Amino acid sequence: MSGEQEKDSLSVKKEMDAENTHFRYKEITEKSTKTLDYDYKRCTGCGLCVKICPLKALELGPIKEIATGLDAPPVIMDLEKCTFCGMCSNFCPVNAFKLERKGYFPGEEQFPKLDSSIEINDKCLPCTLCEKACPEDAINVSFDIPKKEELVSFDNNAEGTIEIDQDKCNYCGLCSIFCDAFVMVEKESTPTNLLPYEQILVDEDKCDYCRLCVDMCPEDAIKVSGGTEHGQKTPSIKGKVNIDDDLCTKCSWCSKVCPYDAVSVKKPFEGEL
């Protein structure tokens, strides 16, 4: 689909194509190209873009049909009306609209944008909770922690006991990153219960009671008796939390699930339904 028009003696061509869940709209001139990508599966149909579009190029889709399960976009664009100003992209709270500009844009007007941010402070261990709880898969935590078997050999003849104090454990998951004897049983996070784990188990067939996990646990929740003294120093906890801004919607689940107040989120909107 395409169309051409004259705008201040400059030839302007507009195109639209679709691929999977994306509608891509283009405005092409001799000096520039603007591409507006609309992922209708990310769109929640909140209607904010419809309200702020200065030329009324957007309208809500067939709500009744969408509510009954019809695979249709929540927002529909009139390509001829759209000037590719980027307001929809700037204000979409779930990043369903993305505007890419290439070329020369003399005197381009600066439009307002949503004021939102997310920061990780030095209280972060890091651990696994924010990554597992994120509903948008926007967080990836990379750990720089050696595995237990890299530090000490497994003792097949070891005898002992290991216990986890459930009152102290906050399900950070660090023990499972370090040693395969710990198993975090995952569950889906919900707005009323953000914790991404149902319980923590110990596979004693994989545990030789080396006690390294005792010193690693930030909550002093692991108790081990027996085993063999090895003299190996417990490794420090190192890693980095990486956040994909294109996927992050600033929902603040990461902030709320963090037991160490290590995440600060400035949300674009505040309110109640």
C-alpha positions, 0 to 999 in steps of 0.5 A: 500500500502506498501513496504520494503527495506534494508537500512544500515542493518536496515529494513525499511517499507513504507506504505500509506493510505488515509482518507477523504482529507488526504494522510498518508505516513509512514516510519517504522523501528524497532526503529522509525516511521515517518508519513507524513500527506498530506492534499490535500484540504489545498494544493494550488499547489504552487509547492514549495515542488516540487522545494525543495525536494532533491530526487524529490519525489514530482511532481505537479498533473494534473493541467488541470484536477484540474483546471476544478474541478476534485477532485485530489491532487495538489501534488503527491508523489513517496513513494519509493523515499521519505526519510521523511526528512521533507523539504516539511513539514518545507517549506509548507506555508499553512501547508498542509504537517505535519511530525510526528516523534516517536522513536530514531533518532541518529544524525538527520540532522537539515534542514532549516525551514520557518522563520515566526511568529505572535505576539499579543502586549499589544495594543490588547483590545481584540476585534472580528475583527481578529477572524472573518476576519481570512480566516483559522479559526486559531484565537479564542478570549476568552472574560472575560467580564460579560454580561449586564444582569449579572450587571443590571436588565432589565428595561421594562419601560425605555425610551430613545434613542441610536445612533451609530456614524458610522464615529467613530465606527470601528466595533470592536464588543465589544458592541455585546459581552457585550449586546445582543441589538447590532447586528453585521451583518457579511459578508465574508472578501476579500483581498480588503475588510477585514472588516468582518462586513457589519453594526451594528444594535441596537435592541431597544426592548432589550435595556433599555438605561443603558449606560454601553455600552457608557463607554465600547466603545473604540472609544466613538461611542455610545451615549445614552440619557434617561434611568435610572441611576443605578450606576453600574461601567462599566466592564473592557475589558479582554480576550485572543487571541489564535492562532492555529499555525497548521492552521495559514498561516501568511497571515497577514489579522489579522494584516491589519484588526486590528485598534489598530496595535496590531498584528505583522506578519513576513511572510515567503514570500514577493512578488507580483503576 
